[in-house]
């Protein structure tokens, strides 16, 4: 837990009592700092009460002695409509921050690597953390991934915090400074929270705020808005702006071409034998991780070793089992078509399990990858919608539930495949029709795949 004693003498209001909010009230209480809390959910309020934290109705909060409102990033503080507590804090002239800001204030001498982007944040964050640990560096990984920021260990001057930062978190930072800021990519997302694409880009661009001469900005430049961000950062005096691009050389930066990761001076890394990082999107993640770790003076050979030993993240193209040459991949985190597209583009000879609660557009946008799919196995509420979208384009079977779909895909793959093949759970759907969460769905798939006759487990233990 982070020691927040540096904030003694201040008092705070904490809004939102899920993972990050509960970690915040625990840390504040442990440091003897006054705080009150609120959550619209009764069960969450009860959890705070059990910790001995006063729960106060929004209308009863007194703001006169409060230093700041610490808000869970998922709660709107501005658009589309601010939560009443956020509106009251703003009216009282109080700062609105998140737990990342408190971490930065409590650990001012530590190093910080911040990672943002529309896609790939979690993988890149975990990958950088893995490389640093394997290289013997003291680091903690958190933020929008894993543990709440204030549940991380105190590191001091020799440590590095590697933090995934969402646009929601970035707009709630006041003094946080990223010594290395990684910007992966950007496509339209969270427009309701940021008003328009320009507002979304501006929120993300806060990752570079307060960077000083000697700091580094690693920026993927393969989409137009990101290239514009790179141009702005390259114009800033003293900030090292490192461009990252796929399939083309890039002056002064890192590129990925023909299976090779290529550093600015031409140093090459064969990336073809890293099964936990398949596809071009993961090549971008790896190239950005490479650039960040090189700036942190990690020797090249240690970065290579870290890339090749990276175990991957659960539910994100996670290789969980094999039967002969058939690989079973858990991509349950793919809850929309865009995420599933990244998986389909990474493999061939795919036996595809999909379905659940459909998102707008269904799987129609995935037609460019249908030639990679040998057969589709439909489950859940989306079955009939997806059947209509696949009709005449792709062979499919209605399977109803995940176990039936896996058994059918397993049998067909063993019968038809004459070499390497992939049974892929990449649902392009939310999980709530049949499962508690995408993690619940992915855990079940992993266990089922490893229980198949002749299966060998791959990757991390369950």
N, C-alpha and C positions, 0 to 999 in steps of 0.2 A: 504494500500500500504506500502511496505517496504521502510524505509528511507535509502538511499544509501549514505548519507553524509560522511560516513567513507571512501568512495572512491574518495572524492574530491581531485582535483589535477591530477587525471588520466583522460584519454580519451579512448573511446571504439569504436569499429566497431561492429554493430549488423547485423547478417546475418540471414534472415528468419523473416517474419513479420506476423506470425499467432498469436495464443493465447499467447504463451510464449514470442515471440519476441516483440509484441506490449506492453505487460506488462513490458518488460525490457526497452524499449525506454521511456515509460511513467515514470518509476521510476527514470531512469537516468536524464531525463529532469527535473523532479520535484526537484531533488537534485542539479540542476545546473551543472551537469557533461556533458562535451562535448561528443557527440557521432554522428556518421553518420551511415546510415543504407542502406541495400540493400535487395531486394527480387526479384526473377525472375518473379514473378507475378505482373502485372501492377496495379491491384486493391489493392494489399497489399501495394505497394509503395505509392499509393494515400492515403491510411489510415495513413501511417506514416507522409506524408506531411501535412495532416490535423492536426496532433499533433505538427507540427512545427519542426519536425526532418529532418535534411538535408538528402536527398537520393542521393547517390553518385554511379556512374557507377563503377563496379569492377576495371576496368583498371585505374581509376582516384583516387583510395584510396591512401592516403599518410600514410605510416606505421611508420614513424620515431618517432612520439610522442605517439603512441598508446600503451596502457597497455596490452590489450588482445582483441581477437575476441570472442564475445559472439554469439554462433551459436545455432540455433534451432536444437535439437537432431536428427530430421528426415533428416537433410541434411548431406550427407556424408562428413566427414573431412579426411578420409583416403581411405577406401575401399567402394565399388568396384572402384570408381574413385572420388578423392576429388573435391569438388566444387572449381572453380577457385579462389574465395575469400579465402577459407581455404588453398589452395595451396600457395597463395601469403602470407598469414599470417605465415605459417610455414617457407617459404623461408626467411621471414623477422625476424625470430626468436621469433615470438610472441606466447604467450600462447593461446590455444584454449579452451574455457570453455563454460558452459551453465548457465542458470539463477539460478540453484540450488547452484552453486558455489558463485554467488553474494549474495544470501540469507545467506549462511553460513558466509561470510565475514562481512555482516551487522549485524548479530545476533549471535555473538560469545559466548554469555553467555546463550543462550537458549539451551534446550535439543533437540536432534534429534533422531527420530526413522526412519530408512530407511527400506523399504520392497522391495525385488526383487524376481525373479523366473520367469520361463516361463509361468506358469499358476497360477491364483489366486491372483495376486498382488492387483488388484483393490478392491476385496472383503476384503482381509486381511487389507489393508490400511484403508478402510472405517470402518471396524469392530473395529480396534484398536482405531481409532478416536472416534467412538461412545461410546465405553466403557469408555474412558478417560473423555469425556464430561459428561456422565451419572454419573461418579464418582466425578464430581466437579473439574476436572483438567482443566487448561487453555491450549487449544491446537488448532492448525490449521491443516487442512488436505489438501494436494495438491501434487504438483510434476507432475507426469504423469497422474494424475486424477484430475478432477475438475478445480479449478482456477490455473493460472500460479503462480509460486513460489513467484514472486515479487508483486502479487496482494494480498498475504496473509497479515494478520494483524501483526504488530510488537508485540512480546510477552515478550522479555527480559528474565531475569534469571529464572523466575518462570514458563515459558511456554515451551511447547513441540510441535515441528513440526513433524507431521506424514506424511512421504513422500513416495509415490510410485516412484520407481526408475527403469527405463528401462536400458538395457545394453547400449543403445545409450547415456543416461545421465551419467551413471557411468564412462564411459571412458573419460568424459569431466570434471571431478572433480579434484581439485588440493589441496584444504585445507579442504574440507568438511569432517567432522567426525561424524559417526553414533554412538551415545552412546549405542543404541540398534540396531543391524543390523539383519534383518530377511531374511533368504534365504529359500524359500519354496520348490523348486524343479527345475530340469532342464531337458529339452529334446531339440533335435536339432531345432534351429530356427535362423533366421537372419544370416544365414551362409554367404550370399553375403556381409554383412557389416563387418563380423569378420573373414572372410577367411576360417575358419574351426571350428569344435566343440571346439577345444582347445582354439581358439581365443575368442569364445563366452563365455566359462567358465571363461577365464581370465578377460574379460570385466565385467562380473557379479561379480567376486570375488573382484573387486575394492570396493564393499560395505564395506569390512572389512579393507580396507586401512586406516591407521591413527587411528585405534582404540587403546586405551590406557588401561593400567591396571585399572580394575574396570568397564570396558565396557562389554557388553554382545553380544554374537552371537547366535541367535536362528536358528537352521538349520534342515530342513526336511531331513531325511536320507533314504527315501524309494527308491531312485534311486541310481545307482552306482556312477555316478559323484558327486552327492551331498554328499554321504557318504565319498568320498575322500576329499571333501572340509571340512567336519566336522572333519576328522582326522587331517587335517592341522591346523585348528583353535584350536582344543583341545590341540595341541602341543605348542601353543603360550602361553607364560608366562603371567599370570595376566588377561587374557581374559576368561570370563565365557562362555564356549561353551555348549549350551543346545540342546540336540538332541530331535527331534520330530519324532515319528513313528506311523504308523497305524497297527492295528491288531497284535501287539506284544509288550511285555514290553520292556522298554528301560531304562537302568540304568542312573539315574541322570537327566532324561528328562521327557517329556510329551508324553503320548500315547493315542490312541483312540481305544477302543476295546468293541465290543458288545453293542454299543450304549452309552458307558460311556467314558467321558474324564477323564483321570487318571493322576494326578500330580506325581512328583517324590517321594513324601512321602506317596503315596497311596490315597490321597484325591480324591474323585470321584464326578463327575458332571453328572447327567442324561441329555444326549443330545438328547433324543428321541423326545422332544416336542419343537424343534426350527424349525418351518416350513420354515423360511427364509434362512436356511443354510442346504439344503438337500444334501445327497450324501457324499461319502468318500472324495471327493476333498474338500468339504466345512468343513468336519471334520478336515482335515489337516489345513485348513485356521484358524479354530477356535482354534485348539491346539497351533498353532504358536502365535496367538493373545493372548491366555492365558499366554503362557510363557513370552511374551514381557511385558504384563501388570503386571504380578507378579514381574518381575525384576524392574519395575517402582513403586513397593510398593503399587499397587492398591489392596485393601482387596479382598479376594476371593469372599465374598458375593456380592460385587459390580461388579466384573467381571461376575459372574453368572447372575446378573440382566441385565447387558449390553448385554450379549449373547442372553438372552431370549427376550429382547426388540428391538433387531437389526431389522430395517425395510427392509434390503436388498437394493441392487442397482437396478436402472432401467435397464431393458432389460437383466438381468442376472438371469434366473430362477425366475423371478418376478411374484409372485402370484397376479393376478390383479382382479379376479372375481370368484364367485362360483354360480352355479345353482344347488340347492340340494347338492348332494355329488360329483358333477363334478366340478373340479378346473380348472381354465384357467390360463396358465402359459406363460408369455412373456419372451422368451429366444432369442430375436432378435439379441443379441450380438454374438450368436453362428454362425459365418460366415464360419466355416470350420467343417470338420467331427470330428476332435479331440474335439472341443468345444461341439458339439452336443452329442458326446459319453458321456460326463460328465452329460448331462441332461437325456439322455435315461437310464443311469445306476442308476438314482435317483428315478425313478417311475416305476409303473406297470400299466397295463390297460391304455395304452397311445393311444390317437387319435392324430396322429402326422402330423403337417403342416410343409412342407419343400419345398424348391426351391428358385430360384433366379438366380444369376450368379454363376455357379458351379465353385468350385476349383478343382485342379488336384486330380483325384481319385474318385471324386463324393462321393457317400454314400456307396460304396462297403465295406469300412473298418468297417462299423457299423453293419455288419451281426451278430456279437455275441449278440446284444441287440434286434434283431428282434422279439424274443419270448415275449418281453414286450409290443409289439405294436399290437393293435387291428385293426387299419386301418391307412393308410397313405393318405394324401391329397396333391397333387402336384400342385405347382404354378410356374409361371415365365419361364424364358428361359431354365431352367434345366429340364423341365417336361419330355421330351422324353428320355434324358439321364438317369434320375432317374427311369423312367418306365422300361427301359431295365435292369437296375441293380436290380430292385425289382421283376421283372417278375418271377413267380413261387416260390418266397420266402416270399412274403408279399402282402396282399390285399391292393390295392390302387385305388384312383380315380383321374382323371385329372380334376382340378378345375379352372385353369387359373389364378385367382387373389385371393388375401387374403380374401376379403369379402366372396366370394363364398366358399372358403375352410373352413372358420370359420363357416359359416352357415351349411355346410354339416357335419362338425365334431360335431357341437353342436347337430344337429338332431340325428345323429347316436349314439352319446354318451348317450343322453337321452333315446333313444329307446332300446339300447343294454345293457348298463351298469346296473348291479344289485348291486350297491354299489359304493364305491369310484372309480373314474376314473379321468384322466387328459387329457384335450385338450391342447396340447403343441405346441406352435410355436417355433421351434428350427431349423432354415432353412438350416443349413450346407452350406450356400451360401452367397455371397455378395448381397447387396440389390439394386444395381444401375440399374437393368433392369426396375424396377417399382417404386423405391423410391429414395429420395435424399440421404439417409443414413440408417444405421441400426436403429438409433434412430427414424427417421421418420417412418420407418416400425413398430417399436415396439410401438410407441405412437399411431399409427392407430389401431393396434391390441388391445391395452388396451382399447381405446375408444369403439371399436366395441364390445368387450367382455362385457364391463360394460353396453352396451345398449341392450344386449340380454334380451328377456322376462324372468322375474323372477330373474335377476342377482343381486347379492349383491357384492358391491365393496370390494376388499381386498387390504391391503397394503397402500402405500402412495397415496395421492391425485395426480391427473394428473398435 
